[in-house]
Amino acid sequence: MCPMEKIAACEISFTPIGSSGYLNHIEKVLDIIKVTDLEYSIGILSTTIRGSKKEILNLINSIYNELDDICDFTMDIKISNICGCKN
């Protein structure tokens, strides 16, 4: 059975560019993710996140806005609308 609100999954790989403090920037991104109510799993090369589409898109926006003035970066983002359950 699916939850009332459809669950989305997202994989984010954040890469600071040309930054000597790149580990601090990555930690900042992880801190932003950790304070959400989203389910997440931190991996070696990326972090997988599950939750509502709205919450995930808000998270991506927050990461972008909070790191935009701090460093140059790329974010590789994969988003899926499949929650693993069928109607």
C-alpha positions as CSV (number, residue, x, y, z in Angstrom):
1,M,0.0,0.0,0.0
2,C,1.3,3.5,-0.9
3,P,1.3,6.3,1.6
4,M,-1.2,9.1,1.1
5,E,1.4,11.3,-0.5
6,K,3.6,9.7,-3.2
7,I,7.2,9.2,-2.2
8,A,10.0,10.4,-4.4
9,A,13.7,9.3,-4.2
10,C,16.7,11.5,-5.0
11,E,20.4,10.9,-5.2
12,I,22.6,13.9,-4.7
13,S,26.3,14.1,-5.4
14,F,27.8,17.5,-4.4
15,T,31.2,18.5,-5.7
16,P,32.9,21.7,-4.7
17,I,35.1,23.1,-7.5
18,G,38.5,24.7,-6.8
19,S,38.0,24.9,-3.1
20,S,40.7,24.3,-0.5
21,G,38.0,23.9,2.1
22,Y,36.0,21.4,0.1
23,L,35.5,19.0,3.1
24,N,33.8,21.8,5.1
25,H,31.5,22.5,2.1
26,I,30.5,18.9,1.9
27,E,29.9,18.8,5.6
28,K,27.7,21.9,5.3
29,V,25.6,20.1,2.6
30,L,25.3,17.0,4.9
31,D,24.2,19.2,7.8
32,I,21.5,20.8,5.6
33,I,20.2,17.3,4.8
34,K,20.4,16.0,8.4
35,V,18.1,18.7,9.8
36,T,15.3,17.8,7.4
37,D,12.6,15.2,8.2
38,L,13.6,13.3,5.1
39,E,14.9,9.8,5.1
40,Y,18.5,9.7,3.9
41,S,21.5,7.4,3.5
42,I,25.0,8.9,3.1
43,G,27.2,6.9,0.8
44,I,30.8,7.3,-0.4
45,L,30.0,9.2,-3.5
46,S,26.4,10.4,-3.0
47,T,23.5,10.7,-0.6
48,T,20.2,9.0,-1.3
49,I,17.1,10.8,0.0
50,R,13.4,9.8,0.2
51,G,10.4,11.9,0.9
52,S,7.8,14.0,-0.7
53,K,8.6,15.7,-4.0
54,K,8.0,19.1,-2.5
55,E,10.4,18.4,0.4
56,I,13.1,17.1,-1.9
57,L,12.9,20.0,-4.3
58,N,13.0,22.4,-1.3
59,L,16.1,20.6,0.0
60,I,17.9,21.0,-3.4
61,N,16.9,24.6,-3.4
62,S,18.3,25.1,0.1
63,I,21.6,23.4,-0.7
64,Y,22.0,25.6,-3.8
65,N,21.1,28.8,-2.0
66,E,23.2,28.2,1.1
67,L,26.3,27.2,-0.8
68,D,26.0,29.6,-3.7
69,D,28.0,32.4,-2.1
70,I,30.4,30.1,-0.3
71,C,31.9,28.0,-3.1
72,D,31.7,27.0,-6.8
73,F,30.1,23.6,-7.1
74,T,28.3,21.0,-9.2
75,M,25.4,18.9,-8.0
76,D,24.6,15.7,-9.8
77,I,21.0,15.0,-9.0
78,K,18.8,12.0,-9.9
79,I,15.1,12.1,-9.0
80,S,12.7,9.2,-9.2
81,N,8.9,9.3,-8.7
82,I,8.9,5.5,-8.0
83,C,8.4,4.7,-4.4
84,G,8.5,0.9,-4.8
85,C,4.8,0.3,-4.4
86,K,2.0,-0.2,-7.0
87,N,-1.5,1.0,-6.9
